[in-house]
Amino acid sequence: EKSNFIGYDKLNSKTHIQAIIKNDKFVKKCTSECYIFLNDNPFYAESGGQVSDKGTLKNDSCKLEVLDVIKCPNKQHLLKVKVLEGVINSGEGIIAEVNKKVRESICKNHSSIHLLQKTLQEKLGTEVHQAGSKVDENTFRFDFSYRGRLSDELIITIEEEVNKKVKEASVSKIEYMSLEDAKNKGAMALFEDKYDDIVRVVTMGKSIELCGGTHVKNTKDIEQIAILSIENKGSNTYRIEGTTS
């Protein structure tokens, strides 16, 4: 059954519990840890290096904590929940609420990776390519391929340049287009990944990337970026860890 992700625009909503899964079986009710589907779901499912949202679900008969969100084969979002109070019943209405503070921190860190990758390409050359990333509410991690050496001075310059992009206060522009149009637009992507015919393109200043993640509305919302560490992982791969605000 279809599960509709509404989390790009809404952090809370009235929705319905489509189904409950406990011990790999569909059940009508539950009083402990289980998995559920919502028809309208504001919780982001972990993908593309971005962790899932946290938050709560509640109605007159129960209160639930969202522990994890998983993207299923047919793009449904499966919520792992813990029942804090009462009984959860399949088919009943419920109010979903994403933890706004956590989501905003994740957005800041995710948008920072886009600005960082663009800066690295400007400073080190277009052969720089993403080799992995991890984004949560506390930090961001960005792996990239590069054959050269990174001096302390260069790292400081990169941090300064990323913060200049933050202060430019660029509005985040979200567009949907064909993969071919996105490539023609110059969008960066992990082109070994599989993409749908219609892709989501995120533009912040000169940074243009294919991305399904959540982002700040304006780069100024990031406030400031700090590089915490950088290490050579071998095989011409570096890892930068940083944080925001």
N, C-alpha and C positions, 0 to 999 in steps of 0.2 A: 504493500500500500504506500501511496505517496506521502512523504513528510515534507512540509514546506518550510524552508529556512528563511526566517524573516529578520535575522540578527544583524544584517547590514544597516537596517533602518530603525529597528526597535530593540530595546533592552528588556522590555516587559510586555506581557500580553495575556489576555484571557484565551485559553486554549482547551483542548480535550485530550485525555489519555486514550490513545488508540488501542494499545495493547501492553500487557505486562509479561515479562519473561523471568522465570525463576527456575534455576537448575535445568536450563535448556528446554523448558516447557512453557507454553502459554498458560497463564493462570488468570483467574478472575479478580483476585485480590492478593495483597501482600502486606506484611507488617515488619519486614526487615530489608536487607539489601537486595536489590533486584535491578532489572533493566526495563525501561519503558520507551515507547514511541509516543510522540505528540504530533497532532495534525499540523499545528503552527508552532514552530520551534525557534526561539531566539538565541539558543546556545550554540556557539561555534564548535564544530567538531575538529579535533586535532588533525591538521594536515599542513603540508608545505612548510614544516618546521615550526609552525605556530601551535602552542598548546591549546587545549580546549578551555572554554569558559567555565567559571564557577558560578554558583548561585543557588536559589531556592525555588521550590514549588509548594504552593499551599492552597487549601480550600477548607471548608468547615469540618471535614473528616480527617485531614492529615496535613503534615508538614514534612517536606522532603529536602534533603541536601543533595545537590548535583555533584558527584564525585569525578565523573569523566564523561566525555561525549565522543562517540565513535562513528565514523562515516561507513555506512554499510554498502554492499554491492550495487544497490539500486538508488544510491545517494540519499537514503533515509538517514536521519541522525538518531542514533541509539544512545539514550541517556542511562548511565549507571548512577543509581540513586540510593541513598540511605534514608530509610523512614525514621524521622526524628520523633514524630508524634502520630498516633492514630493508625488508620488503615487506608491504604491506597486501593482504589477500585477501578477496574477497567471500564472505560466509557464515560467516566464522570468529568465534569468541567474542573479546571484548575488554573491558578494564576502563576505564570512563569516569570521569574525575575532574575536577570543576569546581574552579578556583582559588578556595579558600574566602575568602582575604583580599580578593581583588578583588570577589567576590560580596557579601561583607558591607559593603564600602564603597559599592557600588552601592545596596544596600538602604537604607543610612543616608541617602544623598542622595535616593533616590526617596521614602521616607517623609517626608522634610523638606518636599518639595513639597506633599504633602497637608496638612501642618500649616500651611505658609505660605499656601496658598490659603484655608484656613478663617480664618486670622487676617486676611488682606486683606479678606475679606468682612465679618468682624466690625467692622473698623476703617473701611473705606471704603464699605461698603454691598453689598447682594446683586447690584448690577449688575456687579460685578467678575466677569469670566469668563476662564478660561484661553484663551490664544491660541497655545499651543505650548509644548513643553518639551523638554529634553534632559538625560539623566541618565547619568553614567558613574562610574567609581570615584574620580575626583578632585573633580568639581564638579557642581552642578546649575544649570540655566538654566530660568527660568520667565517666559514672556511672558503678559501679561494686559491686558485692556481696562479703561480707566478714564478718565473725562472730566476729572477734577480735577487738581490739582497736588500733588506729593509733596515735602514739606519734609524737610530733614535730620532734624529732630526727630521727624517722623512715621515715617521709615524706622528710626530708632533704636528707637522705641517698638514698631514691628512686629517687629523682631529680638528685643527683650526678651520680647514676648508669645509668639512662637514658642518661645523657650527655656523659658518657663513651661510650655508644653504638653509639651515634652520631659521636664521634671522631674516632671510629673504621673504618669509611669511607667504610661501606659495600655497595656493589652495589645492587640495587633493582632488583631482578630476578622475572620476570613474566612468569608463565607457565599455560597451559591449560591441564586439565586431568579429568579423571572420578572422581566422588565424592568419590568412594571407594578408589581409589589411593590417593586422597587428605587426607582422614582419615588415611590411612596407613602411609603416609608421616609425620603425626603428625600435620596437619594443624588445627588451631583453627577456630571455626565457631560458629555461633548462630544456633545450630542444630535443634532448633524448627522452624527455617526459612525454606522456600521451596527453593531448589536449582535445577538447571537444571542438566541433566545427565553429561554434561561437565562443569566444574567450573574453575574459574580463581584463581590461587594461587599466593600470593605475599610473597616473601621471602626477609627479610632484616636481615642479620646475623643469629641469632638463632630464630628470629621471623618468623613464618610461619602461614599465615592466608588465609582463603577464603575471597576475597574482590573484588568488582567491581569498586572501587574508583580509583582516580588518585593519584600518589605518586611521590616523588622525585626520581631522577635517582640514587642518592648516599646519604647515611645518612648524609654525611658531609654538604650537601646542606641545611640541617635544621639549621646549625650553632650552635644554643643553644636552650635549652628548659627551660622554667621557669614555675614552678607551682605557680599560682596566688592565688588559694584558695582551700580548701577542707572542705566538710561538710558532716555530717551524715544525710542521708535522712530518716532514720528509716527503719525498716524491714531488718536490716543487709545490707543496701545499702549505699554506699558512693558516693559522686560526687567530682571529681577533675576537676578544670578548670585551663587552662594553655595557654601559647603562645610560639611563637618561634622567632628566629632571634633577 
